[in-house]
Amino acid sequence: MRVALVHDDLVQWGGAERVLLGLCEIYPDAPIYTSVFDGENKMLRQMFGSKKIITSFLQKIPCWRSLYKILLPFYPIAFEQFDFSEFDLVISHTTRFSKSIITKPETVHVCYCHTPPRFLWHFSGEGNYGLAELLMSKLRLYDQISSRRVDAYIAGSENAKRRIKKVYGVDSKIVYPCIDLKRFKDVDTFNGGYFLVISRLNKYKKVDLAIEACIKLGIPLKVIGRGPELERLRGIQGVRGEIEFLGNLGDEMVVQVLAGCKALIIPGIEDFGLTVLEAQALGKPVISFNQGGVLETVTDGITGIFFDSQSSKSIVLAIKKLETLKIAPNKCRENVKLFSKENFIHEFRQTVAGLM
């Protein structure tokens, strides 16, 4: 078959891009269509440099990197401009608008969806957008209409499956994302005495709750990631030295920091959460809010601890509870074998073959 892959954008190296890399292994000859590609990003060049990447007209706009929010209404249009007439199968990989593509009747469009757009459907906990709410209402209508262009949906989790059903009114098959277990095979773990957050620093990630909890307990916390909330989060820290912001780190360094943590903290609601799997692959427990995709990857009391409300007080209690339990590292490592790359490739191939 002639296959094409479609991805929302290639501007950062994160969980979605790791999954895209897995899709590239399944379909090594498939070109990648995307709205914009940041060729200055070292990790993206390293991982996708050998692939044929086709970008939209947005790539030609000067300073597009700083105009993302302003250009938001044009992203769906950008995907409509692509021509897929030469392909038998197109797989859109999305949390936003790449499913908006238009294909001919003889071309099968399968959408691998991790969530309908979070910001549109308030899955990130946003409230009313004020003056921008009219635009958001128009985009919600467009999102529902364009969702009907998809021939079949694959959900990245049970959490995603429920959202797809609620927003688009369609059923989907589940294929869980994966991690490459070989990355963690020979890594020496240790107790560095600190807790860890790995996250883009957006408001809905609730990283401030983890910071406040660790300050209350007087325990070290390392934060990996950058984002618009960085300066505000640094302000919470004040003059205290327990909180360390490490910024964005390369893959190898992230693994090393994970290897020394006492536990990974997930204060927000994750669609699925690959870092949750990476922590367990190193035998590290997870402390998480008990909603979202983490319910499918962590077993309470066995590979981690859940807390019931998004508050620093709840995280404090969860950390104290973790100190009284003996989470077995081998239980964590055993749990993530279900999410191996080999399983992902096998299940995705079989699922697509069944949909075809």
Summary of the structure (lengths in Angstrom):
residues: 356
radius of gyration: 20.4
end to end distance: 11.0
largest distance: 62.6
contacts: 1180
relative contact order: 0.11
helix: 46%
strand: 18%
